[in-house]
């Protein structure tokens, strides 16, 4: 396996492990059911999201969302296998690891465990988890790669055999 692919796989494993480890702590902590203020703008609070981003498609059966996510992971895995540089490989690894973390939640609980609650006064951003953070970070890295000049993209760390 090339160094580029290994980086992508390592990012996927790290994102998945950190997500599942943090969720295990959250689920085992009774105090988080009511929420715990960490900072004036940040709480830890256990929640379940039966939908996808911001609760969209919350009425869809959990297994439909899990199958859709697995199909996306399969496509991302093919893309990772063909990745030519470290930035794209890391981004795809974060996307894959985050998606698999949320899929495992759907399989185990029928919904995704969320616990990071940022707010400004009474306005709360929808709660999220480390898998979601990995997915957003992966998308941001792919966007960054897309904004690089084509010359930079061609010269960026070619894949090693």
SULURTA-V796963 format. One record per backbone hydrogen bond with DSSP energy under -1.0 kcal/mol. NH is the residue of the N-H (numbers start at 0). CO is the residue of the C=O. Records with the same first field share a line. If there is no record, write none. Layout:
NH=CO + CO
//
This chain:
5=1
6=2
7=3
8=4
9=5
10=6
11=7
12=8
13=9
14=10
15=11
16=12
17=13
18=14
19=15
20=16
21=17
22=18
23=19
24=20
25=21
26=22
27=23
28=25
31=28
32=29
35=43
37=41
38=41
41=38
42=116
43=35
44=114
45=31
46=113
48=111
51=55
54=51
55=52
57=54
59=56
64=60
65=61
66=62
67=63
68=64
69=65
70=66
71=67
72=68
73=69
74=70
75=71
76=72
77=73
78=74
79=75
80=76
81=77
82=79
88=84
89=85
90=86
91=87
92=88
93=89
94=90
95=91
96=92
97=93
98=94
99=95
100=96
101=97
102=98
103=99
104=100
105=101
106=102
107=103
108=104
109=105
111=48
113=46
114=127
115=127
116=42
118=40
119=122
122=119
124=117
127=115
132=128
133=129
134=130
135=131
136=132
137=133
138=134
139=135
140=136
141=137
142=138
143=139
144=140
145=141
146=142
152=148
153=149
154=150
155=151
//
